[in-house]
Amino acid sequence: MITPPPGWDTPANVESSLWAMLRRGAADAKDPLHTPVFVTQGPYGPNPRTVILRKASDTTRTLVCFSDVRTEKVTDIQADPAVAWLFWHPRRKTQLRVYGHATVHTGGPETDAAWQGLTPGGRRNYAADPAPRTPVDTPEAGIAAYTPVTDTDIWRPHFVMIHTQVTRLDAVLLDESGHRRLLLDWSDPEPVYTWVVP
């Protein structure tokens, strides 16, 4: 009998282990899951980019990242809220593909608290004037769009949180004892867990 890798013996243990990995990825800037690929549906098809995972909650089954309200990802979500996240943990040899529906939060206590928690350097990411993706003549003109100011709160209207309500997770473990793959589906009131061929 093959001994399963730790945390990969039952669907419940896999689910618990994966959410623990995601929470660690949100909390630790050095963790591989801290910078996943976030995919929206754009006018030309799938639109991937790297983001920072800011929060992961198994109790609400949500993932959170931050953005500038003027970016493509926000425009994409407003047109089609279906999104995907891609994570890869090289040491744990684990790939996660996470699917769900995103909402953009421009205000409220949670968004305000997140803004207050940013460093001045972090806030500067939302300072572009003109807006991100505005054509410029030189690379230097793009850099100059981020003008430092004393009162960084003037950039607060640009800042949003993006919440993804997770409906499906596809997890693959590469292991010497044999690769394993589990589909976790929360689209119905009762979750469905399905072992599949990797």
Stockholm file with secondary structure:
# STOCKHOLM 1.0

chainA/1-198         MITPPPGWDTPANVESSLWAMLRRGAADAKDPLHTPVFVTQGPYGPNPRTVILRKASDTTRTLVCFSDVRTEKVTDIQADPAVAWLFWHPRRKTQLRVYGHATVHTGGPETDAAWQGLTPGGRRNYAADPAPRTPVDTPEAGIAAYTPVTDTDIWRPHFVMIHTQVTRLDAVLLDESGHRRLLLDWSDPEPVYTWVVP
#=GR chainA/1-198 SS CCCCCTTCSSHHHHHHHHHHHHHHHHHCTTSGGGSCEEEEEETTEEEEEECCCCEEETTTTEEEEEEETTSHHHHHHHHCCEEEEEEEETTTTEEEEEEEEEEEECSSHHHHHHHHTSCHHHHGGGCCSSCTTCCCSSHHHHHHTSCCCSCGGGGGGGEEEEEEEEEEEEEEECCTTCCEEEEEECSSSSCEEEECCC
#=GC SS_cons         CCCCCTTCSSHHHHHHHHHHHHHHHHHCTTSGGGSCEEEEEETTEEEEEECCCCEEETTTTEEEEEEETTSHHHHHHHHCCEEEEEEEETTTTEEEEEEEEEEEECSSHHHHHHHHTSCHHHHGGGCCSSCTTCCCSSHHHHHHTSCCCSCGGGGGGGEEEEEEEEEEEEEEECCTTCCEEEEEECSSSSCEEEECCC
//
